[in-house]
């Protein structure tokens, strides 16, 4: 029997009707295959938040001012954001990285200084990043994951903070899927109908302005420093054979980018939450995946992934701890 056959046999012979644990059974099978074992474990899960500003925010594509990026990072430091609450609840380590915030944080703050630049450039005028900046930001994410791996972690998720970053995510989605700009563009952090129409026009103009070829060039042209860091993190997590918990729209745009570079990244990904952002459902459908949760959230920070961690643990725990029909002396279905 292959490992897949052995895992399926183990799942099917637990004291339950066949398939009755639904998506948890699919999760258990996936996690066992990723970890190459019949008895997988979740070890020291960590959540990495990457923060950066966006030059495109100067075009008014977000209802919030750019200063909210650094102010929210300060909120992370104080433990007052939703991601702090959810990480504490799930007993998940939280680390915050400044990849490109247009602000200087005091050295004593719990923010890891990995600044590549003071934000990306305004894509209406020039590409968001140079290829060198993009690769440097990707390395920030890769290094962060290597450090977690060295600390014994086998499960990571990523979040982000960057006012305006649904716009680069929409552009990456459009470029990698071919889905229309109208369907890729949503309300972000709360735009009205007229503002969404204007945002869509601006993004269509940007999409037509440049014609990069490779996934890295597309990321550099249309992405953001924190999105590049997340992409690098996902690629390194695959190299480290970690479980990768994927949050909402921006995280999925980053993993979509990583999959263009290394398709096998998808094997390690658990898609945790379907965001209320317009394009996210279409992006998940393009990837052919079904998310664990649909809670109507569209906050960023990675909360959907962290909230789903107990479900991931449930899949591992039933596989390892639930009795089989033979062990329990219970008659199986004839």
C-alpha positions in Angstrom: 0.0 0.0 0.0 1.2 3.5 -0.7 1.3 6.1 2.1 -1.9 7.6 0.7 -3.6 4.2 0.8 -2.4 3.6 4.4 -3.6 7.0 5.5 -7.0 6.5 3.9 -7.3 3.1 5.5 -6.5 4.6 8.9 -9.1 7.4 8.4 -11.8 5.0 7.1 -11.3 2.6 10.0 -11.9 5.1 12.8 -15.1 4.5 14.9 -17.4 6.6 12.7 -19.5 6.2 9.5 -17.3 6.4 6.4 -16.6 10.0 5.5 -18.6 11.4 8.4 -15.9 13.8 9.5 -16.1 15.5 6.1 -13.4 18.1 5.4 -11.4 17.1 8.5 -10.8 13.7 6.8 -9.5 15.5 3.7 -7.3 17.6 5.9 -5.9 14.6 7.8 -5.0 12.9 4.5 -3.3 16.1 3.2 -1.3 16.7 6.3 -0.2 13.1 6.5 1.0 13.2 2.9 2.8 16.5 3.4 4.6 15.2 6.6 5.1 11.8 5.0 3.7 10.0 8.1 0.7 8.1 9.4 1.0 10.2 12.6 1.4 13.9 11.7 1.9 16.6 14.3 1.5 20.4 14.5 4.7 21.8 16.0 5.2 25.4 17.2 2.9 27.1 14.7 3.9 30.7 13.9 2.2 33.6 12.3 4.3 36.1 10.4 2.9 39.6 9.6 4.7 41.6 6.9 4.0 45.4 6.7 4.7 47.9 3.9 3.3 51.0 2.3 2.2 51.5 -1.3 2.9 54.4 -3.6 -0.4 53.8 -5.3 -2.2 54.8 -2.1 -1.4 58.4 -3.3 -4.1 57.9 -5.9 -6.9 57.5 -3.3 -7.5 53.9 -3.9 -8.2 53.3 -0.2 -10.6 55.1 2.1 -7.9 55.1 4.8 -4.8 57.4 4.9 -1.3 55.8 4.4 -0.4 56.6 8.1 -2.8 53.8 9.2 -0.1 51.3 8.1 2.4 52.3 10.8 -0.3 53.1 13.3 -1.7 49.6 13.0 1.8 48.2 13.3 2.0 50.1 16.6 -1.3 48.5 17.5 0.2 45.0 16.8 3.1 45.9 19.1 0.6 46.9 21.9 -1.2 43.6 21.5 -4.5 45.3 20.6 -5.3 44.2 17.0 -7.5 41.3 16.1 -4.5 39.2 15.0 -3.0 39.6 18.5 -6.3 38.3 20.0 -6.6 35.4 17.7 -2.9 34.4 18.0 -3.2 34.4 21.8 -6.4 32.3 21.6 -4.7 29.8 19.3 -1.4 29.8 21.2 0.4 30.8 18.0 3.6 32.8 18.0 3.2 36.2 16.3 6.1 38.1 14.6 5.8 41.4 12.9 8.2 42.5 10.1 8.7 46.0 8.7 9.5 45.3 5.1 8.6 48.7 3.7 6.7 51.0 6.1 7.2 54.7 5.4 8.0 55.2 9.1 10.9 54.6 11.5 10.0 52.4 14.4 11.8 52.7 17.7 14.4 50.0 18.3 12.8 48.8 21.5 9.5 48.0 19.8 8.8 44.3 19.0 9.0 44.9 15.2 11.7 43.2 13.2 13.4 45.7 11.0 13.7 44.2 7.5 13.0 47.4 5.6 13.9 47.1 1.9 12.5 50.6 1.0 10.0 53.1 2.4 7.2 51.6 0.4 6.6 50.6 -3.2 6.3 53.2 -6.0 3.2 54.6 -7.6 2.4 52.2 -10.4 0.6 54.8 -12.4 4.0 56.3 -12.9 6.5 53.5 -12.7 6.7 49.8 -11.6 6.1 49.1 -8.0 9.5 47.7 -7.3 12.8 47.0 -9.0 13.5 43.3 -9.5 16.3 43.7 -6.9 13.9 45.2 -4.3 11.4 42.5 -5.1 13.9 39.7 -4.5 15.2 41.4 -1.4 11.6 41.5 0.0 11.1 37.8 -1.0 14.3 37.0 1.0 12.9 38.7 4.1 10.0 36.2 4.0 12.2 33.3 3.2 14.6 34.2 6.1 11.7 34.6 8.5 10.5 31.0 7.7 14.0 29.6 7.9 14.3 31.0 11.4 10.9 29.5 12.4 12.0 26.1 11.0 15.3 26.3 13.0 13.1 26.9 16.1 11.2 23.7 15.5 8.1 25.1 13.7 6.4 23.0 11.0 3.4 25.1 10.4 3.2 28.8 9.4 0.8 31.4 8.2 1.3 34.9 6.9 -0.6 38.1 7.4 -0.1 41.7 6.1 -0.6 45.3 6.8 -0.4 47.9 4.0 -2.9 50.5 3.2 -3.9 50.1 -0.5 -2.7 46.5 -0.9 -5.9 45.0 -2.3 -5.0 46.9 -5.5 -1.7 45.1 -6.2 -3.4 41.9 -5.2 -6.1 42.5 -7.8 -3.5 43.2 -10.4 -1.6 40.0 -9.6 -4.8 38.1 -9.7 -5.7 39.6 -13.1 -2.2 38.9 -14.6 -2.0 35.3 -13.4 -5.6 34.2 -14.0 -6.8 36.2 -16.9 -9.9 37.1 -15.0 -11.2 40.6 -15.9 -10.0 43.6 -13.9 -13.7 44.3 -13.0 -14.0 40.9 -11.4 -10.7 41.2 -9.6 -11.4 44.5 -8.0 -13.4 45.0 -4.8 -14.1 47.4 -2.0 -10.9 46.8 -0.1 -11.3 48.4 3.3 -14.6 50.0 2.5 -14.9 51.9 -0.8 -18.3 53.0 -2.1 -19.6 52.1 -5.6 -18.2 55.2 -7.3 -14.9 54.8 -5.6 -14.7 51.1 -6.7 -15.4 52.2 -10.3 -12.6 54.7 -10.2 -10.3 52.2 -8.6 -11.1 49.7 -11.3 -10.3 52.3 -14.0 -7.0 53.1 -12.5 -6.0 49.4 -12.2 -7.0 48.7 -15.8 -4.8 51.6 -16.9 -1.9 50.2 -14.9 -2.5 46.6 -16.1 -2.2 47.9 -19.7 0.8 50.1 -19.1 3.3 47.3 -18.5 4.0 43.9 -20.0 6.4 41.9 -17.8 6.9 38.2 -18.5 8.2 36.1 -15.6 6.3 35.7 -12.4 9.1 37.5 -10.5 8.9 40.4 -13.0 5.1 40.5 -12.7 5.4 40.6 -8.9 8.0 43.4 -9.0 5.9 45.4 -11.4 2.4 45.1 -9.9 3.0 43.8 -6.3 4.1 45.3 -3.0 7.0 44.7 -0.6 4.9 42.8 1.9 3.3 40.7 -0.8 6.7 39.8 -2.1 7.8 38.9 1.4 4.8 36.6 1.8 5.6 35.0 -1.6 9.1 34.3 -0.5 7.8 32.9 2.8 5.5 30.5 1.1 8.3 29.3 -1.3 10.6 28.7 1.6 7.9 27.0 3.7 7.6 24.5 0.8 11.3 23.9 0.8 11.1 23.3 4.6 8.1 21.0 4.0 5.9 23.0 6.4 2.2 23.2 6.4 1.1 26.6 5.0 -2.1 28.1 6.3 -3.5 30.6 3.8 -5.7 33.5 4.8 -7.7 35.8 2.5 -7.5 37.8 -0.6 -4.0 39.3 -0.3 -2.4 36.1 1.1 -4.0 34.1 -1.7 -2.6 36.6 -4.3 0.8 36.0 -2.8 0.5 32.2 -2.8 -0.9 32.4 -6.4 2.3 34.2 -7.2 4.4 31.6 -5.4 2.6 28.8 -7.3 3.6 30.4 -10.6 7.2 30.1 -9.5 6.9 26.6 -7.9 3.6 24.8 -8.6 4.2 22.2 -5.8 3.7 24.9 -3.1 0.0 24.3 -3.5 0.4 20.8 -2.1 1.4 22.2 1.3 -1.4 24.9 1.4 -4.5 24.7 3.6 -6.9 27.4 2.4 -8.5 28.5 5.6 -11.0 31.3 4.8 -13.0 32.7 1.9 -12.8 36.5 2.2 -15.6 38.9 1.6 -13.4 40.7 -0.9 -14.9 40.4 -4.3 -12.2 38.5 -6.2 -11.2 36.0 -3.6 -13.9 33.4 -4.3 -12.9 33.6 -8.0 -9.2 33.2 -7.1 -10.0 30.1 -5.0 -12.1 28.6 -7.8 -9.2 29.3 -10.2 -6.9 27.3 -7.9 -9.5 24.6 -7.5 -9.6 24.7 -3.7 -12.3 24.8 -1.1 -11.7 26.9 2.0 -12.4 25.7 5.5 -14.3 28.7 6.6 -16.5 31.4 5.2 -17.0 34.0 7.9 -17.5 37.2 5.8 -14.2 38.6 7.0 -12.0 41.0 5.0 -9.6 42.4 7.5 -6.2 41.3 6.4 -3.6 40.6 9.1 -4.1 36.8 8.6 -6.9 36.2 11.0 -8.7 33.6 8.9 -5.7 31.4 9.0 -5.1 31.7 12.7 -8.8 31.1 13.5 -8.7 27.9 11.4 -5.7 26.4 13.3 -7.9 24.6 15.8 -9.6 22.8 12.9 -6.3 21.8 11.5 -5.3 20.4 14.9 -8.7 18.6 15.1 -7.8 16.8 11.9 -4.5 15.7 13.2 -5.9 14.7 16.6 -8.7 12.5 15.3 -6.2 10.7 13.1 -3.8 10.1 16.0 -6.1 9.6 19.0 -9.5 8.3 17.8 -10.0 4.6 18.2 -10.3 2.2 15.2 -13.2 -0.3 15.1 -10.8 -3.1 16.1 -9.2 -1.1 19.0 -12.6 -0.2 20.4 -14.3 -3.6 19.8 -17.0 -1.8 17.8 -18.6 -3.6 14.8 -17.9 -1.9 11.5 -20.6 -1.5 8.8 -21.2 -4.8 6.9 
